[in-house]
Amino acid sequence: MAQEIFNRFEIKYFLTQSQYEKLRKILPEFMDSDVYNKNEKPYTICNLYLDTENDELIQTSLEKPVYKEKLRLRSYGTISLDETAYLEIKKKYKGIVNKRRTPIILSEAYAFFEGKQPQTSSVLNHQVLDEIYYIQKRYHANPKVFISYERFAFYEKDNDDFRLTLDTNIISRRENLRLDSEIYGEKIIGKKGDENIWLMEAKAEKAFPLWFSHFLSENKIFPISFSKYGTEFTNYIQKL
């Protein structure tokens, strides 16, 4: 069963293509690849972010409050209406990220946004669903943005507390907000000079391992403040 509750701190970094390649060379010594990264290929994550008519949730998030929350519906690649997606609520308080989610059949997720309760009770975490339902109704939130990306994910050997993800081809769109549709959109981040940019997220409940800290220091890689949805919204506003 997919993990439904996450509680950890997350720090983000940008990597150039050359820094990414250096990291990939040393990762096999310390980390194992996620089971979804088959044959050294990334897996695709698709998200529908929910927000108010006036984009209240993302605007609040960009103000960097002590506490913030996001709602989204996630799938792994394009799925059909009878396949499983995940309704998620992501909260951040003083740098600690708490994510709760429940599996849901995609067709029932679409109906849920229209006020209908899901019927496939066998896959639902009802406690999480009730929490998401309350927040969605409080904000009158509905899908506003589609964001997808390709991901490599890794877990530290003998210690799955430390997780590393590397995302590329981050794209978004504001029409055709469905997870059973083809994947397309505009790139959110591009290149630095001639090099591709990767978004790296380091995630742990406790401390990062020493080897990882040394790698960051040796390659002059520093933490950044970055949000996929926040960057998409900023780009969107600038075009208006």
N, C-alpha and C positions, 0 to 999 in steps of 0.2 A: 504494500500500500504506500502511496506517495506520502511523504511527510506533510503534516497539516499545520504544525505550529513551529515557528522559528523565533529565536530570541538571541540576538547577537549584535555586535557593533560591526559596521561596514565602512571601509575606507576606500576611496576611488583614486585612480591614477590614469593618466594618459601615457601610452607607450608608442614610440615610433616603431616602424617595422623592424628596424635593426635591434632595438631594445627587446621587442617581442621575440625575435629569433634567438637572442642571447638567453632569454628566459626559458624558451622551449628546449634549449639544449641541456639545461641543468634540471629541469622539472622531473624527468624520469628517476633521478636519484632520490628525490624527496617525496614525490606525490604520485598518486594513481589517477588515471583518467576516469571521468564519469562513464558509467555504463552506456549512456546515450551517445557518447562520442565514438561511434563505431567506425572502424577502418580509418582512424585519424581524420575524420570529417566532423565539422561542427554540426550541432543540432539547432533547429530554428525555434525561436520563441515568438509567439504573437500575443499581443495584448490589446484589449479595449479598455482605455481609461475612462472612468465615469467622472462627471463633474456637473456642476450646476449650469443653468442657462447662461449665467454671467461669469463662468469660469472661476468661481469662488475658491474652490479647493486648491487649484494650482497657483492662483494669485497669493493666497495665504501662505502656501508652501515657499514661494519665492521670497517672501519677507523674512524667512529663516526664523520662525518662532521656536520656542522651546519645545512645543508639542505640535505635531502635524500628522495628518492621515491622508491616505489615498485609497481609492477603490478601483479594482480592475477585474476584468475577466481574462484569463490566460489559457492559451492552448499551446501544444508543442507541434508546430507546423500547422498547415491547413487541415481542418478536420471536417467531418460530415455532421449533420444535425443530430444523429443518434450516437455520436461519440462523446467522450468525456472532456470537459473543460474544467477550469478551476476558478471559482469566485474567491477573491482575495481582499483582505483589508490589511494595509501596511501602515503601521504607526511608528513614529520616531519620537523619542523623548530623550533629550540630553545626549544625543549621539547613539543611543541604543535602539536598535530596530527590532520591532516585534511584528511578525507576519503570521496571520491566521488565515486558513483557507479551507474550502470544502469542495470536493468533486461535485460536478453537476452536469447532467446531459445538456448539450449545447442548445437544443430546441427549448428546453425548460429554462435555461438561463435567459434566452430572449424573451420568453413569456414572463419570467420573473421581473424583468425590467418594465413590463407593462402592468405589474401589480398582481400577477397570478402566482400562487404558491406552487412550487415543484411537486411532482407526484412520485418520482422515483426515489422513495425514501431509503432504499437499501444503500445508496452511495453517499447520502448526505450526512454531513456533520451538522446537526440541527442547531447546536449551540452557536457555531460560527455563522450559520445562515441567519439566525435570528438577529445576531449583532450587525451583520451586513444589511439586513432588511431595515433595521432601525435607523442606521446611518443614512442609507439610501433615501428613505422616506423623509428624514429630517432635512436633508439637503435638496430633495427632489432631483437626485443625480441620475444621469443617463449617459450612455456612451457618447464621448466627444471626439476621441482621437484613437486611431489605430497606430501602434508602434510595434515593429518587429526587428529582430536582429539574429545573427548567427553566433553561437556560443560554444566555446570550449570550456569545460569545467573540470576541476581537479580537487582531490581530497588528499590531505597529508597521510602518508603511510602510517599505519598503526595509531592514527589519531585523527578521526574525522571531524574534530572540533574546528580545524583550520581548513577553509575552503577558498579556492581561487577561481575566478571566472574571467574569461577574456572574450569580449564582444566586438564584433565587426559588422559592417554593412547595416548600420542602424538607420532605419527608414520610417517615415510616418506619412499618414494621410488623414484628411478630415471628411472624406466621403466614403461611401460603401463600407460602413462600420460593421463588418461581419468577420467572423473567424472561419466561416466556411467558404470564403471567397479567396481568390488568388492573392498572392503576396506582391504588393507593389507600393511605391510611394517615393517621397523625396528624401535624400540623405540628410541626416541631422548634423553629423560631423563629417568633415572631409579629410584632407591631407595636410601634412606639414611639409612644405616643399614638395619633393617627389616621393615622400614616404607616406604610406598608409598609417592612419591613427587607430590604435586599439584602446578600448576602454577596459581597464582591469579593475576588478573589485576584489579586495581581500576581506574575508569574513571570518569572524571567530567569536566565541563566547568569552575567551580569556585573552591571552597575549599572542602576538604573531611569533612564529619560530625565528630563531637567531639567523639561520641561513637566508631567510627572506629579507630580514632587516639589512643584512650585509649586501644583498643584491641591490636593494633600493639605494643604499648609500654609495656603492661603487659605481652605479650607473646614473647617479644624480636624478633619481626619480622621486618626485615629491607629491604629497596628497593634493587633491583638487576638490573643489565643490562643484558637483555636476549632477544634473538630473535629466534623464532622457525626456520625460514629459515637460519639465521646466524649460529645457532648451528648445523643444518643439514649440512651446507656447510663445517663448520670446521671439523665435524666428517668425512665427505666424503673425504676431502683433506688429513686427517691423515691416511686414509686407502690406499691412492695411493702409 
